[in-house]
């Protein structure tokens, strides 16, 4: 099995398999990220923009439904910008 990726979501240390989407990693950790157009297993749309999250060192908000986890990533789901 591949090594797990270590990241932070809303101040909580999370481990997820490489390639897992941020929205799924959050959900598996009990953190709800709202989304209208995301359904696990279906083609990614990122059309509704409901799952926007703030990611440290990224210049703009990102869609959690299309963003794979990365080592050391710091994600915030509840900020004034979000």
Secondary structure as UniProt FT lines:
FT   STRAND          4..9
FT   TURN            10..11
FT   STRAND          12..17
FT   TURN            18..19
FT   HELIX           22..28
FT   TURN            29..30
FT   TURN            40..41
FT   TURN            50..51
FT   STRAND          52..55
FT   TURN            56..57
FT   STRAND          62..63
FT   TURN            64..66
FT   TURN            71..72
FT   STRAND          74..76
//
